[in-house]
Amino acid sequence: MSKKKFSRNKEEKIERIYKEFFNLILKKGYHNTSTNHIAESAKISIGTIYKYFPKGKEDIIRKYFEESMENMLESDDLISLNDDNIRNNLNHFITELIKYHKENRGYHLAFRSAIQSDKKLLASHREKTFLIFKDRAQKLRKANKNFEKIPEKGLVEAFVFAYNLVNAILYHHLSIMKFFDSEDKLIEYLLNLVVFSLQYLLKS
C-alpha cells in the first residue's frame, strides 16, 4: 500500500471513529458509550480504535478538540493583530469560526455534552485551551511591540475570555434560538463585542 493511500485510509478511519463516537454520545451519553460500541457502530475492530487512540474515549475527545482548535486557528489572524488590521483580522476569525460551527454542529453538541459530564475531561479541555492561546499570545507579543507591553497572562486570559464568549453565543444562536435574522448582523455584533471585550480586559 502506498504512503498516500495508507494516509488516506487512516484519515477515513479516524473520521469514521469521530462520527460514530459523537453520534453515540448524542444518543446514549458519554458515560454510556464504550469503545466496543464505537467499534461496532463504525464497523472497525476495537484494536483499530486503540491503535489511533491508545487511551480510548479520553484520547478521541482530546485529539478531536486539538484538531478542531488547529483548524479554527490555522490562520495568522490572532498573531498578526495591530492597530490597523484588528477589525479586519477579527472579522475574518469570527467568520471562519461561524463556518466551522455550522459545518460541525453535531460534533460540537456531542463534544459539549461529553466535557460537561466528566470533570477530568473538562479540566483537560480548560488546560488545553489556555495552552493554545498562550502560544498565540507569545507569538503576538514577539511580533508586535504594542502587545509586548501587555503582560502575557493578561493577554492569554483576554483571548480565552473572548473565544469562550463567542463560542457560547454561537452555540445558543445556532442550536437554541437565533439572535439575529442575518449572518452579517451576527458577525457585526460579535466583532464589536470582541473588540470591546479585548479593549476592556487589556486596558491598564
C-alpha positions as a printed NumPy array, in Angstrom:
array([[  0.   ,   0.   ,   0.   ],
       [  1.404,   3.426,  -0.961],
       [  2.039,   6.019,   1.763],
       [ -0.607,   8.313,   0.266],
       [ -3.225,   5.546,   0.202],
       [ -2.284,   4.454,   3.728],
       [ -2.606,   8.026,   4.983],
       [ -5.996,   8.43 ,   3.3  ],
       [ -7.179,   5.12 ,   4.758],
       [ -6.045,   6.195,   8.233],
       [ -7.799,   9.571,   7.945],
       [-11.017,   7.904,   6.784],
       [-10.963,   5.51 ,   9.754],
       [-10.299,   8.319,  12.233],
       [-13.091,  10.433,  10.736],
       [-15.442,   7.429,  10.973],
       [-14.484,   6.947,  14.628],
       [-15.204,  10.611,  15.377],
       [-18.519,  10.499,  13.547],
       [-19.825,   7.347,  15.228],
       [-18.466,   8.304,  18.65 ],
       [-20.207,  11.67 ,  18.684],
       [-23.409,  10.193,  17.236],
       [-23.42 ,   7.682,  20.081],
       [-22.81 ,  10.417,  22.68 ],
       [-25.853,  12.304,  21.425],
       [-27.957,   9.121,  21.611],
       [-26.602,   7.389,  24.724],
       [-24.498,   9.952,  26.597],
       [-20.727,   9.967,  27.112],
       [-20.586,   7.568,  30.07 ],
       [-22.912,   5.051,  28.39 ],
       [-20.786,   4.913,  25.244],
       [-17.937,   2.402,  25.219],
       [-15.134,   1.757,  22.749],
       [-16.885,  -1.517,  21.89 ],
       [-19.979,   0.467,  20.928],
       [-17.836,   2.747,  18.757],
       [-16.1  ,  -0.169,  17.041],
       [-19.408,  -1.895,  16.329],
       [-21.053,   1.266,  15.012],
       [-18.037,   2.284,  12.897],
       [-17.623,  -1.325,  11.637],
       [-13.947,  -1.469,  12.589],
       [-12.015,  -3.574,  15.079],
       [-11.527,  -2.498,  18.67 ],
       [ -7.79 ,  -2.8  ,  18.018],
       [ -8.011,  -0.121,  15.329],
       [ -9.54 ,   2.31 ,  17.811],
       [ -6.764,   1.741,  20.348],
       [ -4.15 ,   1.935,  17.598],
       [ -5.112,   5.54 ,  16.867],
       [ -6.445,   6.397,  20.336],
       [ -4.434,   4.441,  22.968],
       [ -6.434,   5.872,  25.905],
       [ -9.776,   5.164,  24.265],
       [-12.623,   7.674,  24.665],
       [-10.443,  10.193,  26.503],
       [ -7.997,  10.258,  23.6  ],
       [-10.756,  10.601,  20.996],
       [-12.144,  13.67 ,  22.768],
       [ -8.693,  15.184,  23.308],
       [ -7.473,  14.687,  19.747],
       [-10.741,  15.907,  18.265],
       [-10.508,  19.113,  20.307],
       [ -6.856,  19.663,  19.349],
       [ -7.599,  19.148,  15.657],
       [-10.642,  21.44 ,  15.887],
       [ -8.614,  24.209,  17.501],
       [ -5.848,  23.845,  14.933],
       [ -8.408,  24.145,  12.136],
       [-10.131,  27.138,  13.715],
       [ -6.861,  28.928,  14.481],
       [ -4.822,  27.886,  11.446],
       [ -4.657,  31.422,  10.021],
       [ -2.432,  34.157,  11.434],
       [ -5.396,  36.384,  12.312],
       [ -4.586,  36.49 ,  16.025],
       [ -0.795,  36.597,  15.896],
       [ -0.614,  39.457,  13.384],
       [ -3.012,  41.859,  15.116],
       [ -2.147,  45.545,  15.103],
       [ -3.985,  48.855,  15.339],
       [ -4.568,  48.955,  11.579],
       [ -5.915,  45.444,  10.996],
       [ -7.581,  44.444,  14.277],
       [-11.164,  44.719,  12.992],
       [-10.305,  43.076,   9.669],
       [ -8.48 ,  40.157,  11.26 ],
       [-11.086,  39.573,  13.945],
       [-13.853,  39.767,  11.339],
       [-12.141,  37.008,   9.347],
       [-11.552,  34.94 ,  12.501],
       [-15.222,  35.21 ,  13.572],
       [-16.476,  34.43 ,  10.061],
       [-14.347,  31.268,   9.915],
       [-15.46 ,  30.284,  13.418],
       [-19.13 ,  30.543,  12.41 ],
       [-18.459,  28.491,   9.287],
       [-16.677,  25.815,  11.308],
       [-19.504,  25.677,  13.881],
       [-22.126,  25.247,  11.168],
       [-20.174,  22.515,   9.354],
       [-19.53 ,  20.57 ,  12.578],
       [-22.67 ,  21.344,  14.567],
       [-23.389,  17.743,  15.611],
       [-19.824,  17.193,  16.751],
       [-19.86 ,  20.377,  18.811],
       [-23.102,  19.417,  20.527],
       [-21.726,  15.986,  21.425],
       [-18.357,  17.403,  22.496],
       [-20.06 ,  19.91 ,  24.789],
       [-22.192,  17.124,  26.268],
       [-19.124,  14.95 ,  26.889],
       [-16.965,  17.548,  28.66 ],
       [-19.885,  18.714,  30.792],
       [-20.458,  15.169,  32.049],
       [-16.854,  14.435,  33.025],
       [-14.803,  16.684,  35.347],
       [-11.497,  15.241,  34.154],
       [-12.325,  15.964,  30.529],
       [-13.492,  19.455,  31.424],
       [-10.273,  20.223,  33.309],
       [ -8.202,  18.883,  30.406],
       [-10.235,  20.997,  27.965],
       [ -9.659,  24.157,  30.001],
       [ -5.935,  23.49 ,  30.334],
       [ -5.51 ,  22.837,  26.602],
       [ -7.468,  25.978,  25.694],
       [ -5.14 ,  28.118,  27.82 ],
       [ -2.041,  26.437,  26.354],
       [ -3.189,  27.076,  22.784],
       [ -3.894,  30.748,  23.43 ],
       [ -0.667,  31.075,  25.402],
       [  1.178,  30.038,  22.254],
       [ -0.759,  32.639,  20.201],
       [ -0.136,  35.334,  22.813],
       [  3.627,  34.641,  22.904],
       [  3.859,  34.887,  19.114],
       [  1.792,  38.086,  19.061],
       [  3.963,  39.732,  21.739],
       [  7.094,  38.881,  19.749],
       [  5.638,  40.237,  16.51 ],
       [  4.087,  43.444,  17.834],
       [  5.728,  45.927,  20.198],
       [  2.398,  47.311,  21.397],
       [  1.307,  43.869,  22.589],
       [  4.773,  43.228,  24.042],
       [  3.916,  45.81 ,  26.713],
       [  0.892,  43.77 ,  27.813],
       [  1.622,  41.048,  30.415],
       [  1.412,  37.606,  28.813],
       [ -1.004,  36.278,  31.451],
       [ -3.448,  39.135,  30.849],
       [ -3.299,  38.683,  27.068],
       [ -3.922,  34.933,  27.33 ],
       [ -6.869,  35.433,  29.678],
       [ -8.352,  38.082,  27.361],
       [ -8.075,  35.762,  24.341],
       [ -9.616,  32.839,  26.233],
       [-12.454,  35.015,  27.515],
       [-13.26 ,  36.39 ,  24.043],
       [-13.056,  32.912,  22.473],
       [-15.377,  31.368,  25.072],
       [-17.793,  34.298,  24.837],
       [-18.093,  33.988,  21.046],
       [-18.484,  30.209,  21.225],
       [-21.222,  30.473,  23.865],
       [-23.188,  32.943,  21.744],
       [-22.708,  30.873,  18.578],
       [-23.835,  27.71 ,  20.349],
       [-27.037,  29.385,  21.534],
       [-27.66 ,  31.157,  18.211],
       [-27.15 ,  28.037,  16.078],
       [-28.653,  25.397,  18.37 ],
       [-31.296,  27.001,  20.575],
       [-32.57 ,  30.405,  19.492],
       [-31.413,  32.771,  16.763],
       [-30.432,  36.222,  17.979],
       [-30.144,  37.773,  14.517],
       [-32.013,  37.281,  11.252],
       [-28.848,  37.514,   9.134],
       [-25.3  ,  36.247,   9.46 ],
       [-23.917,  39.703,   8.636],
       [-25.655,  41.181,  11.691],
       [-24.365,  38.317,  13.843],
       [-20.799,  38.892,  12.65 ],
       [-21.064,  42.651,  13.168],
       [-22.35 ,  42.17 ,  16.706],
       [-19.686,  39.591,  17.611],
       [-16.941,  41.739,  16.116],
       [-17.952,  44.784,  18.157],
       [-18.329,  42.633,  21.263],
       [-14.883,  41.048,  20.878],
       [-13.144,  44.376,  20.148],
       [-14.832,  45.969,  23.181],
       [-14.026,  42.944,  25.403],
       [-10.355,  42.898,  24.417],
       [-10.001,  46.659,  24.877],
       [-11.741,  46.463,  28.267],
       [ -9.735,  43.473,  29.511],
       [ -6.381,  44.766,  28.243],
       [ -6.652,  48.364,  29.428],
       [ -4.088,  49.258,  32.066]])
